[in-house]
Amino acid sequence: MDALRDKLKWLMGIRVAVVTLTLGVLIYLQIGRSTQAIPAYYGLIVGTYLLTILYSLLVNRIQRLVLFAYLQIGLDILFEAVLVAITGGVESPFSLLFILSITTASALLSRKGGLAAASTAGILYGAIVDLQYYRSTYQVGLFEWLPGTDLLVTEMFYNLSLNLLGFIMIGYLSGTLAEKLRSTGERLEEKDRDLTGLREFHQFVLESIDSGLFTTNLEGRLRSFNRRAEEIMGYSQAEVRGRLWWEVFGWPAPTGQSGILPAGMSHRLEEVGRRKDGTPLFLAMSLAPLQARGLSAGIVGVFQDITDLKKKEDELRSKQWLATIGELSAGLAHEIRNPLASLSGAIQEMRKDLDRPDLNRPLLDLALRETERLNGIVSDFLQYARPRPLNLKQCDINELVQDTIHLLEQTPDYGGQIRFVRQLAPDGVVAMVDPDQMRQVCWNLGLNACQAMPAGGTLTVAIRWLAPPIGGTEGESIEIVFEDTGPGIPKEHLDKLFYPFFTTKEGGTGLGLSLVHRIMDEHKGSVQVESAPGKGTRVTLTLPITGAAAQEAN
């Protein structure tokens, strides 16, 4: 209906233009000759303008637009019939205006409207010719308003037959053509809708996949960048369009023809790139030629951010390495411990037989102390390399951490020099843990923090409850934070902190943090260290509330 309404508006404008031009020229030609028909011309012009104003007021309000269109075409044909009648009837050159109305009716109302307009025009034109015939032949005074004609009767009816045949043929042909155009237009609109729907579906697919995707032209300049690519790299599509694709990823220019792959070839790479903000990330990318009608049009690239996957692979390799070292070292520690026990027993027996102090007694005491120290090292190592099964219980984490801090406060070396700050959970947090092993974790971390501040400082211990992430599969968890104001840890040492026997302290075994990492791993938790020289150290333990996962591991 909206299309027909628009066509009717166009018809009103064209009607005014045609009537103004046609009758204006006719009035101009009649000036100085016969002025008898000029009032009628003016009347037709004024009537056309008045009807056009009326049409314009009604066109946006009327709902039955088809009937409204028939009414307009019918009045147009009636006006044309009056014009033909006063300008010569059968000899009038304006009979061609009927053809315009018939064609317009076909365009607006298809074949049915065209044939109806042709029939109406034929009837009115035939009536005008008949009236002229009776006026000329029988001198009927009633029709004196019609112009006379010098044509013979045969010529009059020849013109009538020719015009009527023309009206019908034009109505039929223009109507048929209009219907075909309408049918073709409908098919084109349907195809356009299908194409638009396919394009939108294609766009939805590209925006919904969980991989970054981009395309380039033959010069290697980006043409498209999907939503996931924007999220990974931090750029919007508008920011990267027209840029060289390798520059966006922070890579050097590739060798070859602007990074365009030969037809039929593909390439996969894993490289470290950089986001818009400079953050490094590990990318896995597949590149393939972009083909358009069998010709190369650029490249298409699909990539994923595998930074987390690489970290997990490194952690898995570290765990595998630690497991292998643990198996080997457990046997080695057993072999060392047996002769060590024998040596310790022999020294103790020798020490009993010394009745008087001499130079050998201090040496024997030293040997005995070192033997005990070596036994302690071996015991710690065996605890790390050969862990016992978890004994999970419902424990109040606040109370467990509080006990550890209290022991540190009672230690003479730290109680008077270090300030202990507690930020415990207000309502208490209960979790399924092995209390003895978690006390060992807290003691190791607290002891390391205190030893890092020999001149004094502040140790802050905080416990927080963490809600599960939105949309995640993990449940509630606890976060335990040990933060000191010590000198911090150099960056090159951070990746080695959890390796067995790695230590920067004189006399340390390097097993304390390794044991912390193993115990947290058995509890299905995690430990993270943040530190920088001169800014202290922050160790964060994340522990699941439920011990079901840990129980299953056993």
Number of C-alpha atoms within 10 A of each C-alpha: 10 9 8 15 19 12 15 22 15 11 18 18 12 12 16 16 11 12 18 18 11 15 18 15 11 15 17 11 11 14 10 8 8 10 11 10 15 17 11 15 21 15 12 19 18 14 13 20 17 11 15 19 12 11 17 14 11 12 17 13 9 13 12 10 17 17 11 17 20 17 12 20 23 18 14 21 25 17 18 22 24 18 22 23 25 18 19 19 27 27 18 14 12 18 21 14 20 25 22 14 24 31 27 23 28 28 22 23 21 23 24 16 24 32 25 21 29 28 17 19 28 23 14 18 25 19 16 21 22 17 18 26 22 14 20 20 11 9 12 13 9 10 15 13 11 18 17 16 15 9 13 12 12 9 12 20 17 12 15 20 14 11 21 19 14 16 25 21 15 20 29 23 17 22 26 18 16 22 18 14 14 14 12 12 12 12 12 12 12 12 12 12 12 12 12 12 12 12 12 12 12 12 12 12 11 18 17 12 12 12 18 22 23 19 23 24 18 17 17 20 21 23 19 18 23 21 19 19 23 18 12 18 20 16 17 15 17 10 12 18 16 16 15 19 24 17 14 17 18 16 13 8 12 10 8 9 11 16 19 23 20 15 16 10 9 14 11 12 10 14 14 15 20 20 17 15 9 11 10 14 18 18 20 16 18 16 21 20 23 22 14 9 6 8 10 17 19 25 26 22 21 16 21 18 20 16 15 11 11 14 12 12 12 12 12 12 12 14 15 12 12 18 14 12 13 19 12 12 18 18 14 13 17 14 11 14 16 10 11 17 14 11 15 18 14 12 16 15 11 12 16 8 8 11 7 7 8 9 8 11 14 12 11 15 14 12 16 19 13 13 18 15 12 15 18 12 16 21 15 16 24 18 14 22 25 15 14 9 11 18 13 19 13 15 15 16 23 21 14 15 22 15 15 19 20 12 12 18 17 11 10 9 13 20 16 11 16 20 16 18 13 16 13 19 15 10 7 13 19 16 18 21 25 18 18 12 19 19 16 16 23 23 20 18 19 23 16 15 26 26 15 20 20 13 11 17 18 18 23 18 23 18 22 18 19 15 11 12 10 7 6 7 7 11 12 13 18 21 17 23 22 20 23 27 19 23 15 19 20 11 12 8 12 14 9 13 20 22 19 20 16 17 18 12 11 6 7 12 16 18 23 26 21 20 24 23 22 21 22 19 15 17 26 18 19 18 20 12 16 15 19 14 12 12 14 19 21 20 17 18 20 20 24 23 19 19 19 13 12 18 17 7 12 9
